[in-house]
């Protein structure tokens, strides 16, 4: 029975081996092929009687047969299942002498006398052909990819070069435009201060508005080109957020008034004195938010408003919110609002116009500073814009409360919503206000007041200012009297004591008012000299002894600047280039240097460097210097503007020039 089973199994093994597509051979230790299957015969082109009994080396090229004999001996000394040449492709030889690539796997079966090697031979011709084709295709693809990559790099280089060239062109054009714009803005400002009739004043106002609008367009296009060239950077410096908000809102009051828009402000936090950030970019974003809110007011509505508020999260994130009840935007309009050169309402849909760059730039600026800009809007309802940005606090606002601790604040008159807002803002800095509306009690307070009393009023129509002006004229107590006004152009005829702008409260004005002697005003001789006038008078006094050194090569800019300085009584000496100015410079001769950047013979930066070298050699204090340029002031080091105390970007109205002069000269002289 066992013998029969063995015969059956042997027959099955032979049938399986014979049907296998892979070649199989049995080889004895002497290298003789004792058996092979049909696949071997087909692969090598031999007949069974030719191959069985032949040496296995007959299947190898002549130059490989000697080495194979040694390999065969090593295998039979230590037989194991493995691949020949560790799975590499081998070269075999057919009966006609042609070569074929094969892969050989080895096995071993023991017999009575010794054993037999089992060789499994696989034809690799087709496989290798596919491998070669794939390799060829891969090399071809790599060559094409390298060529395409090289083309893309070249196109990228050309695009970047073109973009940089465009940026330089726009910057150059911007500089050239700003120079005549400086003359237009300055001439309009000088004309406004002359004796004009109503029609002439209307023309001057139109000229000023048109020049401001054109300048805004120039700035937007220049900023967008800087973003595209990846040249825009965020700066970090210490600044007063409250002063930034006050000045920004003050600039928009005339625009809001002309558009019949009620502008209000409320901060829900004690804003710190100083923060670290980029005040220029923050102001630019806030200005765009407020400008849009006023510009897109709804003339069909009986009352239109723009409300600005500020709050701060516990993590230090500040949120500035501008809300209006204007014409609003649709969902499609909000999507368009953040696309360059697209307008939410379409250029032909409204008479508002614009380039459609404001919100795009504002969002890019916010992201650049690590913040975000959100817009929510509904057609016919209004729009809410929110700027969220993290600003690091530098110093608390506690000094306000300390400065005001010696005063008693008493609010006279009506207790309306405006008083509530003023009371809330004063409360944020620790000021407690006593509110008195009863006329008899007001009179008693005025008669018994001391120099520690500060009487507050608001310019609301419900309060009889003329009556209380008369009552003030009858007393001689050196009390301080402050009137809060929402109008920056507060009429002198209604001034009692001094006025301070509110909505929001202009803290810098309030503190300067409290430091000023009010005794003359409370005797009936009301002091109507504004804080700005006081500053320029002090600057005039300094410049009377030591004139300003002005370096400007453009004749039109010289004429405008000279007229502005002369109109305000400022003494100066004008130079057309840095070389002439340096030759005239002497220690202590000039109060301040105002210089253009680009000038013939010697530019403004070289001039300042030469002056600084002379000062250091003589161990002298540095003369304050202000850079005047039609170029991009953000290219200068924000920590010192390359040695300058400040910068003035042309075109600049004299109000800004006065502010820079006062802040720098009065601090350093």
Secondary structure, DSSP 4 states (H G I P E B T S, - for coil): -HHHHHHHHHHHHHHHHHH-SSEEEEEETTSBEEEE-HHHHHHHT--HHHHTTSBGGGGS-HHHHHHHHHHHHHHHHT---EEGGGG--EEEE-TTS-EEEEEEEEEEEE-SSSEEEEEEEEE-HHHHHHHHHHHHHHHHHHHHHHHHHHHHHHHHHHHHHHHHHHHHHHHHHHHHHHHHHHHHHHHHHHHHTS---HHHHHHHHHHHHHHHHHHHHHHHHHHHHHHHTT------EEE-HHHHHHHHHHHHHHHHHHTTEEEEEEESS---SEEEE-HHHHHHHHHHHHHHHHHT--TTSSSEEEEEEEEE-TTSEEEEEEEE-SS---HHHHHHHTSTT--SS-TTT-S----S-HHHHHHHHHHHTT-EEEEEEETTTEEEEEEEEE-EEEE-SHHHHHHTTT-EEEEES---HHHHHHHHHHHHTT--EEEE--HHHHHHHHHT--TTEEEEEE--TTS-HHHHHHHHHT-----EEEEEES-TT--GGG--SEEEETTTT-HHHHHHHHHS--TTGGGT------HHHHHHHHHHHHHHHS-EEEE---HHHHHHHHHHHHHTT--EEEESSHHHHHHH--TTS-SEEEEESS-SSS-HHHHHHHHHHHHHHTT-PPPEEEEEESS-GGGS-TTTGGG-SEEEESS--HHHHHHHHHHHHHHH-
